Amino acid sequence: MFTAERIGDPRDYIKGETGDWEIIIGLEVHAQVASNSKLFSGSSTEYGSEPNSQVSLVDAGMLPVVNEFCVEQAVKTGLGLNAGGNR
């Protein structure tokens, strides 16, 4: 994970017995993309299938192939939320 050096404003600090504290809150958000196949293979993601029946050679350890639809949806979501990465 990339973390940029951050210099906080001392006016925002909370005084404590052992020193000043700055409150930083981070969020990690997970979402499910409406795709008919997995992110790194063309295998199906049909709900209710038999265990291990939706596995391909790619899933089993071969070179992954990214699902372009999932990438497009992730970019559209980021743009729609006006999201930014670590700066």
N, C-alpha and C positions, 0 to 999 in steps of 0.2 A: 504494500500500500504506500502510495506517495503521500508524504506529509510535508507541507511547506513550513518553514520557520515562521512563527507568528509572534509578533510583539504586541502584547496587550496594553491597553490604556490603564495606567495605575488608578485612574478615577473610578474604574469599574471593579476594582479589587474589593474583597471582603476581608476585613481585619480579623485575624485569628491569633490565638495564643502563641503559636510557633512561627507565624509569618502571615503574609498576605496570600489570599486565595483568589483565583479567578475561576468562575464557573463556565465550563465549556460543555455543551450538550451536542452529541452526535446522533444521527439516525442512520440505520441500515434498513433498507426497504427491499422486500422480495415480491416479485410479481410473476404470474404465470401468463405466458404468451399463448394466444389462441392459435396454435399451429397443429397440423396433422402429423407432424414428425418431430423427432428429437432435435435438440440444438446442434449436436455434432454428428448426426447421421440421418439417413433417410428412413430409419425404422419408425414404425407406427407408434403412436401413443394412445391407442384406443383403450378407453377405460373398460375394465372388467375382463380383459384377456387373461389367458392362462399364464401363470408365472413363467418367466424366462422365454416366453414365446415371441417377444418383440425385440430380440437381440440380433444384431448383425455382426459381421467381422469387424466393422468399424467400432462398434460398441465394445467388442471383446479385446480391443487393444491395438487395432491397426491405426493408420493415420486418420485423424478426424477430418471431416469436411463440414464446414460451418453452414448452417441453414440460413440462407440469405433472407428469407421471410422474417425470421426471428430478429435478425440484425436490423432490418427495416422497421419493424415494430418498435424495437428498443429506441432507435433514433427518433422516430415520430413521437414516442412517449416523452423523451427528454426534451424535444423541441416544444411539445405541447405544454409541458410543465415549466418551461423556461428554466430548466435545470442547468446547473454548472458543475463542473468537476472541481477537484482540489486545485487551488490556484496558488 
